[in-house]
Amino acid sequence: MSMTYNGHEIVFGLDIGTRSIVGTVGFKDARNRFKVIAQEEKFHDTRAMLDGQIHDIVRVAETIEYVKEKLEKKLDMELTEVCIAAAGRVLKTAVGTAELDLPDDSVVNDEMVYSVDMLGVEKANDLIQAENNGEVKFFCVGYTVVRYFLNGFAIGNLIGHKAHKIGAEVLATFLPEDVVDGLYASVGEAGLQVVNLTLEPIAAMNVAIPEQYRLLNLALVDVGAGTSDICITKDGTIVAYGMIPFAGDKLTEVLVQKYLVDFATAEKIKMMPQSKKTMTYSDIMGVKQKMTHEMLNADLEPEIENMTKLISDKIVELNGGKPVSAVFVVGGGGKVAGFTSALAKSLDLVDSRVALRGEEVMGNIDMADESIKKDSLYVTPIGICINYYEKKNNFIYVTVNGERIKLYNNNKLTVMDAAAAVGYPNENLFPKRGGDLNYTVNGKARIKRGERGEAATIRLNGKEVNMTTMIDQNDKILISESTSGDDAYLEVGHIPEFKEAMHFMVNGVEITCPRYVMVNGEIKSEYYQIHDKDQIVILDYYTVEQLLLFLDLSKDVSFYINHEKAAKTDRIYDRYMINWADTKEELEALEKETEGKYGMYGAGNAPSEETLDEDDMLDNKPEEVADSFEEEGESEESAPKKSAKKSKKKDAKPVSITITVNDETVVLNGKASYTFVDILDVYPFDLSAMGGSSLATTLNGINVDFTNPIYEGDVAKIYWND
């Protein structure tokens, strides 16, 4: 806090209760003792609050302002900041477990512990919001650590240990937005800024049950006017919170009906001092009446038994189905005669195990003014102040694109947190990719990602920042939506498998040919733009017929591949020799002339790198080669025969090949080599049902018959012509 008094930083706490508002001002001294320097209490003039919920913001604000001004006058200073607490009305709890990775052999410090605490709170918050399906927004109003973990093992205190990973199991408490908003609105109306918000049972726990007692299985019951708030301790920590909407006001309402008095008179009757034997009051008819303790106790006993039964049932529920060892009771509602003994009876505990706690638990608290009592009524108000030193878990307000929002302040809020809180779509924050391109190359799936767009433009108080920039109270954030990148674009020529051109020795002349690329069964050039779902096959061979097509020739003569007679449908691979002649004598003469002249030709090397575009094929054809082919005579075409490389394989082992048939992937097994007819063994094409005038069979875009050989990566089509 920024407020000081006589050189001390002071804390101003407000307990905004159903029946009254208590303001407490104090500070921690050098001995770590809390010193109360001023306190003021004001009862509500009307029922502005019910069951811990603010119903009339203006009326509550007026009472707050009255208390504030009284304290300012006592202290001769202005109070601007305040700590508050919320009752457990519609309380929800969740356990969040989080881990934090650290650099190797880091010594754990306070900042690291606080970070893992906050991660646990965020995990619990996610659970609450998911359980609620977003119908009501809940805010965290306090948390306690159930246990810490050091490198995966439970530990009491992390500080000072070396670790590579720390963890925390955090019990966080949440209240609906309307409860929190009502508190903030009333406090703001009174000219105060909230610097810390906690839960009333947490505040009471800070005073009533010190840490050294929390090894025991205890319950704290804060009986106010509208709610009875409960928390359970065990194994050194707080393990559960709860509440029932049944407290002191219910008893007062019984007296209102029983004695025909107004609420204020009933309150005085309920709190009749034990020192008085009788009490005189006037009912609404103006008739004076006498009241004794015996009469009062007899009239309240049924309601007290009912209330303590509800409280004991909730304690047992929160404690896993069994009673606690002892109960500490604080708050004005617990001071009613017979309350503690009735609660002990309901829990099956001896009376001494259920006790009202006031001065007994304030040993570490000093009162500057003797008029300020150490009473159970003031355990929670003082605890609200002390909580400020434990956890500064207040809320802040920021504006995102003109919308004012409230954020739970974990001291590390960023622009991202604000954007998430306002519901700004994640896809509009980060760069958007253009559409992806999915395709296959030789049967293997590939994907090319779309281009990235630009990230959202963010301005914080007019200055350009990024998503991880820290934010603070009243910051103004402007977010301009991110943009989409271009869709993925790829041409065939840029596929890695699209390798160098193929080289053949044709009738003694070296020629260079591009590779054939089949897209969905059709030949395409290197400039073809790939579309989504395209099936691409990059071939590592030509057929003799394709070579003639490339050279723009038509020959009906005898063909030879690597000195072996061949058919137009036979394949030729990189560095193969292809000859043709009208007679065998001409062929032998040609081979003799070229013998030993072609180096690697005839070795059948694997395909190489780049290719030419289909439109460039004829343009790049050597003119002298074309001329020599045109001068060649023609002869009767030989019968189909495999090239030397294929035909000389003997006793080959069975192989498996993958081909594409009518756009479907088909695997052939069990043979050393395959022909087109083998496709029908595995592909369901019904030849018996005529579907057209004639059957068409193509392989890599060329018409073939059922005896044509097939190889790995081939693209086959079987269909009926109309």
Steps between C-alpha positions, in 0.01 A plus 500: 500500500606860444348630828732575792444598861783620725751342264319166475334359189147439621228259387130589495268199511121491467283211616180565301258281691132431477418688821789742534815637341821497703799709397845422639828690447839372609853399407762231561783615724865399504416193710247384239212569739188666362401818677141628471506881517132570428173311463143604421173309466166608352183292478294521181197723539305271263525140376735616224677164517354151523692173542829674426373642170475876440145589395520879521836626376428865579391431860802277564727765347357760736579280801854437370550872453380565855752251642776639277438860610492402868837328467648791302395736777659278766825473304496850351581364155330397175433133429506414128578127476326210668509123546170313499366146535205316352269264685478144377163542330480275191858404572677261263836334554738314270843345538750600234831314462782667309868448429775743410820389327815676618854516365707214643600540865308825547462617858129554559411856600180686592431602141515140377264386776257780425508409129412136563227611744344714229523218246305283743237772543466526122452122472228513766339793319490298178321217683239734649428675171472167317266357765282810473493491116555875498144576616618693807842656523687413819793685655768361728481673838765303684713188501711285727775256406415142600852374430813579304710264289877504451614298198178298528511435877277669760672758718391757759706801388670550164707808583877443487490152346671416172258373238443448130123480547262629767128444537204613706158360583283805562152519652341809344168657591267674257192719519258608228569825322191673639619450859844641424359783287263604776786532747718697259213727402413589860862563594556709187186701570654590837815635333730204574715280279523127579858378528427154635201265499483178698241264642364553854594152630852547364524833682369345822738206463800736491418600860310209654706199389874574467709275275637297790144385579418399144664160536187413697167414342308814603200696379459876511141627495447871440137558600393835366156645452424361155737207448698248701836456325703187565853384428681180592869453586703180492864399446624856527270667249144601421335214311141618447263797509123514523204702623133484588262795450379469858637718781415760761225676302294182493490502879409869502215437258360237736489759777338757271212260439484367855502833684346732235796741498703669230829350383721736701312424824521128430878534456529662846290223654710231333823648636358553852801527735552209735548750782135604477237280658213665311455730205210734422389578143192640318327307223350663188174558691688713752451245777794459734623146542753323724757248381714255700790284385294189562221626272746609229694173504181296483373694198834487311596142584317330206651743247847470651477121482389524137780741409774303677375181335541662159848623595610164639374317188701735279810453717474123472444525124804724452711276724445189293208354691629523858499759782801721571700490821397849614313810384594867539201736481530871415254769399206662673252227416704248697468701820135405546451301819492126443652512148837333573353226720235421239767476228714273721202273558422483129863406422512253791786694660544599863407863567861602557588404141267768355593847621439865421836661418580866547768630731641146525621509137613864491829456683693646205274805471535826693233765549619860503172606659375313808143561386556256212410156630662168414169338421384218272302767312825652375699190405392527134547883467856475634564192286403700190781744577753226572412324174636802312850395607444142389351530151435808291244337274290800402322567172587763244297666227622548143334600174528280190373651174271728697363230735585536869578167667611374840794261538625291790842651565768232539770768460598368158203597283575553132318627193420134425313463831292811426420380148392159634282660769314714248446196277718623215541200264847344510497463123477878471807554719758283331607496135264290289635259243358478155351171386726193508570288196474123547627271225689176446830433322555143389234389748641687803299777663640853489380834630604854422390754757333824409688822556484674837313825527576790730442482877239722662611858556477589868520844657524548875421856604587609147834316479548193280570187709471121470281231655734438795522863612400541866188703576386703801198673649301719256712412196338553160561229243417519129528180294487499119418158356778284358510428126500181293794397283480377142385147425777249436632509141724237345598404148605150403847625412569589864436152641833357630444174313482692176863431416741566215413417143546148368773419249479240224741395222278476195664353184835631618381850590453616862168671568353656814136443595288636782330263742137411455275615784158344538236693693184303562595276205570786256838625380578851626786744456730635770292821502183322600351659816426225751148488637375356828470118498708464180670163456839551341731236357847602383621230261861387478463354150370555150344247273634479145166638382532802736852563372373505142223737606754731661709499182186549289577187297295206381699183438390148414834322512691263730596655835787397725563597864851433625550258206179307578201505269213698649142617444367856499345439842830396662661736747831681461679640804766766544825421308336230287587450133221493245561401140283414206570371149321333209722190504712313745805563289442875526456468874822299542690750292359785712586322825851422380552860405389621847656219708691632804412856404216577742659464844222457756225444249333167538565487877139584589564774758238646732309815398676832552381847604328767292270476203371713220151619461284302261463803268879526474553137407489544124678836513799340670522202263838490322433574131770263377345214697157568359640517147684173539181334621302630207754349263460160662302239305198325645445129552244273655474563875640224715292318763504650849796398708657617826828691504820319582497623857157351562526186287827376644367462852471132579375323808392837642333505841140618542468876541226736610414807292259787559311649206198726449190354332213735418632746765519229770820361651546129425774265626605190300673214685639154439673524159843596372342708220153613401295570192185708461272199537629446858312814601171315468608261779484779756295779345119445486422568131217287360586405140184289465265798520529704181509868596567644156594431139859394575742451788782754541826418679772766536830508684653835578274660241581255218265236362626150586370145502477249783848354425682829554744493795431724799741641757516690830323838485310435177164669447240273339149567373230241421166622374229449234487728199157642417 
